[in-house]
Amino acid sequence: MKTLIIVDVQKDFYSPSGSLYVKEGEKVVKEIEKLILKDTSINQVIFTTDWHTPEDHSFKKNGGTWPIHCVQHSEGASLPQELISACMYRGFNSIDGSYYNGEDVEVDKFFISNTYDVFTKGDVPGVEEYGAFVNYSESEVDDDIVLLTGESDDSCAYLNVRNDIIVCGLAGDYCVKETANNILRILKDQIEDTGKLMMFLPGIKSIDKGVALKDWMEKKGVKEYEP
């Protein structure tokens, strides 16, 4: 089976009206929606989201590089309803909802099958967290499961490392590439065989038109996912 990781497909990035619009970013929404609906080998979806505070040091007004974007609970930080609806149409449970209360739950491969989750990052004002999943730990319940965490303690997600991992999202030369690099490190850290990491290129747009991501894929031997 496969896990689909959708990196930062948020209104400030995919919408032409967004504050940090990635050119043609709106096209990835339809491509990813079609993938979720048609590829029944995908049994887990993890969304990553930029989740900045107004004080974030990456903002130009605070001395950083970027315009204000994806501020917590703002419209610009929102996910496309089409993608959430596609997960629900597939019958996936929200692992952040009533399905999971965070207490006394034995997390195993069966628990996280047919679920979708949202992993927030970039919520530490002094840290530029492009890639999600900078940290992880192995589960004490199931050897196939790792607990993914970030720079803060406010977000986590569970990943079955035996699944093939498909990555897509925005922008390819920043958060997508760095998230994929973190996943690749996690897979290679495992002693026994793990799933493959692949990139769903129709679901990725880059600021540099894909140059940096293509170069990274060639260097790391990461292939395109073609369902």
C-alpha positions as CSV (number, residue, x, y, z in Angstrom):
1,M,0.0,0.0,0.0
2,K,1.0,3.7,-0.3
3,T,1.1,6.8,1.8
4,L,0.5,10.2,0.0
5,I,2.2,13.2,1.6
6,I,0.7,16.5,0.4
7,V,3.1,19.3,1.2
8,D,1.8,22.8,2.0
9,V,-1.1,23.0,-0.6
10,Q,-2.5,26.0,1.1
11,K,-4.4,29.0,-0.3
12,D,-1.5,31.4,0.1
13,F,0.6,29.2,-2.2
14,Y,-1.9,27.6,-4.7
15,S,-4.3,30.5,-5.2
16,P,-3.4,33.4,-7.6
17,S,-4.8,35.7,-4.8
18,G,-2.4,34.2,-2.2
19,S,0.4,36.2,-0.7
20,L,3.1,33.8,-1.8
21,Y,1.5,32.3,-4.9
22,V,3.5,29.6,-6.8
23,K,2.8,30.0,-10.5
24,E,0.2,27.5,-11.7
25,G,-0.2,26.2,-8.1
26,E,-3.9,25.9,-8.6
27,K,-3.3,23.1,-11.1
28,V,-1.9,20.8,-8.5
29,V,-5.2,20.7,-6.6
30,K,-7.0,19.0,-9.4
31,E,-4.1,16.6,-10.1
32,I,-3.9,15.6,-6.4
33,E,-7.7,15.3,-6.1
34,K,-7.7,12.9,-9.1
35,L,-4.9,10.8,-7.6
36,I,-6.7,10.4,-4.3
37,L,-9.9,9.4,-5.9
38,K,-8.6,7.0,-8.5
39,D,-5.5,5.4,-6.9
40,T,-6.9,2.9,-4.5
41,S,-3.4,1.7,-3.5
42,I,-3.2,4.9,-1.4
43,N,-4.5,4.1,2.1
44,Q,-3.1,7.0,4.0
45,V,-2.9,10.7,3.3
46,I,-0.8,13.2,5.4
47,F,-1.2,16.9,4.7
48,T,1.7,19.2,5.9
49,T,0.9,22.9,6.5
50,D,2.9,26.0,7.2
51,W,1.5,27.3,10.5
52,H,3.2,30.5,11.3
53,T,2.6,32.9,14.1
54,P,2.5,36.7,13.3
55,E,5.9,37.0,15.0
56,D,7.6,34.5,12.6
57,H,11.2,35.6,11.8
58,S,10.9,34.5,8.2
59,F,8.5,37.4,7.4
60,K,10.0,40.5,5.9
61,K,8.3,42.7,8.5
62,N,10.3,40.8,11.1
63,G,13.6,40.9,9.2
64,G,13.1,37.7,7.2
65,T,12.9,36.8,3.5
66,W,9.2,36.1,2.8
67,P,5.9,38.1,2.8
68,I,3.4,37.3,5.5
69,H,1.8,33.9,4.6
70,C,0.0,31.0,6.2
71,V,-0.6,32.6,9.5
72,Q,-2.3,30.3,12.0
73,H,-6.1,30.1,11.5
74,S,-6.1,32.5,8.6
75,E,-7.8,31.9,5.2
76,G,-4.3,31.8,3.6
77,A,-3.3,28.8,5.7
78,S,-6.4,26.8,4.7
79,L,-6.4,23.5,2.7
80,P,-8.4,23.1,-0.4
81,Q,-11.9,21.6,0.4
82,E,-11.6,19.4,-2.7
83,L,-8.7,17.4,-1.2
84,I,-10.5,17.0,2.1
85,S,-13.6,15.9,0.3
86,A,-11.6,13.4,-1.8
87,C,-10.3,11.8,1.4
88,M,-13.8,11.6,2.8
89,Y,-15.2,10.2,-0.4
90,R,-12.6,7.4,-0.1
91,G,-14.0,6.7,3.4
92,F,-10.8,7.9,5.2
93,N,-11.2,8.8,8.9
94,S,-9.6,12.1,10.2
95,I,-7.0,10.9,12.6
96,D,-7.1,14.3,14.3
97,G,-10.8,14.1,14.9
98,S,-12.9,11.8,17.1
99,Y,-11.1,8.8,15.6
100,Y,-8.1,9.7,17.7
101,N,-8.0,11.4,21.0
102,G,-4.2,11.0,21.7
103,E,-4.6,9.0,24.9
104,D,-4.1,5.3,25.4
105,V,-4.2,4.4,21.7
106,E,-2.2,1.5,20.4
107,V,-1.0,2.8,17.0
108,D,-0.3,0.1,14.5
109,K,-0.5,-0.3,10.7
110,F,-4.2,-1.2,10.9
111,F,-5.0,1.9,13.0
112,I,-3.5,4.4,10.5
113,S,-4.9,2.6,7.4
114,N,-7.6,4.5,5.6
115,T,-6.9,7.8,7.5
116,Y,-5.9,11.4,6.7
117,D,-3.9,13.6,9.0
118,V,-2.7,17.2,9.1
119,F,0.8,17.9,10.3
120,T,1.6,21.6,11.1
121,K,5.1,23.1,10.9
122,G,6.8,26.4,11.0
123,D,5.2,27.4,14.2
124,V,8.4,28.2,16.0
125,P,9.1,31.9,15.3
126,G,12.9,31.7,15.3
127,V,13.2,28.6,13.1
128,E,12.9,28.3,9.3
129,E,11.2,24.9,9.0
130,Y,10.9,24.3,5.3
131,G,10.7,20.5,5.5
132,A,8.3,18.6,7.7
133,F,9.3,15.6,9.8
134,V,12.7,16.8,11.0
135,N,12.5,14.3,13.9
136,Y,11.0,10.9,14.4
137,S,11.0,8.0,16.8
138,E,10.1,4.3,16.4
139,S,6.8,3.0,17.9
140,E,6.9,0.8,20.9
141,V,3.8,-1.0,19.6
142,D,4.5,-1.8,16.0
143,D,7.9,-2.1,14.4
144,D,6.6,-0.8,11.1
145,I,5.4,2.5,12.5
146,V,7.4,5.7,13.2
147,L,6.2,8.8,15.0
148,L,7.0,11.9,12.9
149,T,7.6,15.2,14.7
150,G,8.9,18.6,14.0
151,E,10.6,21.5,15.7
152,S,7.7,22.0,18.1
153,D,5.8,19.5,20.2
154,D,2.5,20.6,18.8
155,S,2.2,18.3,15.8
156,C,2.9,14.6,15.0
157,A,1.9,12.0,12.5
158,Y,2.3,8.3,12.2
159,L,4.0,6.6,9.2
160,N,4.1,3.0,8.1
161,V,7.6,2.7,6.7
162,R,6.7,-0.4,4.8
163,N,4.3,1.7,2.7
164,D,5.6,3.3,-0.5
165,I,5.7,7.0,0.1
166,I,4.4,9.5,-2.6
167,V,5.2,13.2,-2.2
168,C,3.6,16.2,-3.9
169,G,2.8,19.8,-3.2
170,L,4.2,23.3,-3.1
171,A,6.8,24.6,-3.7
172,G,9.0,21.9,-5.2
173,D,12.3,23.7,-4.7
174,Y,11.6,24.5,-1.0
175,C,9.2,22.6,1.3
176,V,8.5,19.7,-1.0
177,K,12.2,18.9,-1.6
178,E,13.1,19.3,2.0
179,T,10.2,17.2,3.3
180,A,11.1,14.5,0.8
181,N,14.7,14.6,1.9
182,N,13.6,14.1,5.5
183,I,11.5,11.1,4.6
184,L,14.3,9.6,2.6
185,R,16.6,9.9,5.6
186,I,14.0,8.2,7.8
187,L,13.5,5.3,5.3
188,K,17.3,4.8,5.0
189,D,17.7,4.8,8.8
190,Q,15.5,1.7,9.2
191,I,17.5,-1.5,9.4
192,E,15.1,-3.7,7.4
193,D,13.5,-3.1,4.0
194,T,11.2,-0.1,3.7
195,G,9.0,1.2,1.1
196,K,10.1,3.4,-1.8
197,L,10.0,7.2,-2.0
198,M,8.5,8.6,-5.2
199,M,7.5,12.1,-6.4
200,F,4.1,12.8,-8.0
201,L,5.3,15.5,-10.4
202,P,1.9,16.5,-11.8
203,G,1.0,17.5,-8.2
204,I,4.1,19.6,-7.8
205,K,4.9,23.2,-8.9
206,S,8.1,25.0,-8.1
207,I,9.2,28.7,-8.0
208,D,12.3,27.7,-10.2
209,K,10.1,25.6,-12.6
210,G,11.4,22.4,-11.2
211,V,15.2,22.7,-11.6
212,A,16.2,22.2,-8.0
213,L,13.8,19.3,-7.5
214,K,14.9,17.5,-10.7
215,D,18.5,17.8,-9.7
216,W,17.8,16.5,-6.2
217,M,15.9,13.5,-7.6
218,E,18.7,12.6,-9.9
219,K,21.3,12.8,-7.1
220,K,19.2,10.8,-4.7
221,G,17.9,8.3,-7.2
222,V,14.3,9.2,-6.4
223,K,11.8,8.3,-9.2
224,E,8.6,9.9,-10.5
225,Y,5.4,8.2,-9.4
226,E,3.2,7.4,-12.4
227,P,0.0,5.7,-11.3
